[in-house]
Amino acid sequence: MRVKFWVFSLLVVFLTSAVQAKPGDWPNEFPDPAKKVDQYGMPMETIRVSQAVSGHITGLNIQVSLPPNYQFLSEAKPFVRLFSPEDGEIAKFELEEPVGHFSLNAQVSSARVFAEVGLFYCRQGALGLCLIKKLLYDIPVSQTGGSENLNLGYIIQEEY
C-alpha cells in the first residue's frame, strides 16, 4: 500500500512539473546542478568531481554502499543517467545491484558531463522503511584525447 501511494505521488509530481522553458533555461528534462532539487522537485545532492574524465567514455562503474540491513527496492529500479546540456542524454542504465559495470562508447563534446543517480532502497523486513536518494555528479571533461571508464561511488549513511 505504501509503495502504491509513493508511486502515485511521484506520478502526480511528474505530471504537474511540466513547465514551459524560456531561452537560456536549463533543459527541463535534466536536473539543474545549481539547484538543490531535481526537475521534479525532489531533494537532490550535487557532488562536484574535481578530476576530469576523458571526452571518450568507454564504460561506467558504479558502487553504492547501502547501510546494513538495506536493499534496493524491487518495484522502483535505481538508475544512472549520463547527460550534458549540449549532448542531451548520453546513456541510461538500471541498477540491479549496488555494484555495476556498464559498457558504452560515448563521445562527450561539452566541458562537463552529469551523472544523475536515483536510488530507491528499503530496510529489510515486513515494516521496512523505504527511502529515495537523488544524486547529481558534476564532472569536468577533458578533450585531450584518450578514453576511459567513468567511476562513481557513494556511501549511504543510515538516516533512521
N, C-alpha and C positions, 0 to 999 in steps of 0.2 A: 504494500500500500504506500509506504514511504517513497519507494522508488518511482511509482507511478506519479505521485504528486510532484516529485523532483523533476521528472521528465516533462510533465505538463508545465511546470513553472519555467523551465528553460525554453520550451516552445513558445510560451507567451512572451518572454523577454525577447526572443529571436524575432518574432513576428512584429512586435511593437518597436523594435530598434531601427528599422529601416528608415533612414532619413536621406534627404537629397544632398549630395555633396556639392560644395562650391569649388570653383577652380582654386588650386593650391592646397585644398584639404588633403589630409591623409586618406588613402583609399578606404572606403567603408568596410570592405571585406577582410581587412587586416587590422590587428590591434596596433594602436599608436604607441610607440615607445615613450613618448613624452607624457603619457597619462598613466595613472595607477589602476585603471580599469581596462578591460578588453573592449572589443567592439560591441559586446552585448551588455556591458555594464557590470560584468563580474570582476571582483578584485583580482589584480594581476601583479606579480612580482617581476620587475625588469632586472635582468642580470647583464651587466656590461662586461664583455670579454675584452681583455687587453691585447691578447696575442692574435694577430691577423691570420686568417685562413686563406689558402690559395684560391684564386678565382676559378679553378677547375676542381670541383669537389667530386671525389670518386666513391665516397661512402659516408655513412653516418653511423657512429657508435654512440649509444646512449646507455647510461647506467643510473638508475634511480634506486636509492636505498630507502625502503619503507621501514617504518617503526616496527618493533617486534609485534607479532600477532595481527598484522595488517596485510591485506591483499588487494590487488586491483579488482574493481567492481566489474563483474562479467557482463552486466546489462549495458554498461556505457564504456566503450573501449577507449582507454587512454591513447593519445595520438601525439605525433610530432609533425609539424608542417614548416617547411622552409619556404621563405619568400623574400622578395625585395620589392620596393615600390616600382622600380624600373622594370624588373623581370617578371613581376607577378608571382603566382605560386610556382615554385620550383619542384617541390615534391611533398607528398603527404604519406605518412605511414601510421598504421595502428600498432600499438604496443601490446603484445600478448603477455610478456614477462617484464620484470623490472630491468632486465639487461637485453639489449637488442643490437644487431648489426644489420644495416640495410645497404645494399649496393645501389649506386646511382652514378650517372655520368652527367653532371650539371656544370655548365659554364655560367658563372655569375658576372654580369657586366657592371654592376653597381659597386660603390665603395663600401657598402655594408650589406650584410645578409642577416636575416632574422630567423630565429627558430622559435615557433610558438609551440608550447608543450601544454597539453591538457591532461591532468592526472585525476582519476576518479578512483578512490580507494576506500576500503571499509575495514573496520576492526572485525576480526573473525568471531563468529558466534551468532546465535539467534537474535540478539539485541544489539548487534554491532553498529557503531556509529559510522556513517559514510560521509566523506569529505571530498571537496574539489580543490585542487591546487592548479592555478594557471601561472605559467612562467613564460617570459619572453626574453630570449637571449639576443643581445645586440652585438653582432660580431663584425669587426672590420675585415675587409677583403683586400688582399694583396694581388695586384695584377702583374707580378714579376715573372710569372711562368711557373711551371711545375703543376703537380696535382697532389692532393692529399685527402685523407679522411677528416671529417668534422667530428670532434669528440665532445660530447656533452655529458655532464654528470650533475646530480643533485641529491642531497640528503634531506629527506623529510623528517622533521622533528615531531615527536608525539605532542599534540596540542591539547588533548583532553584526557 
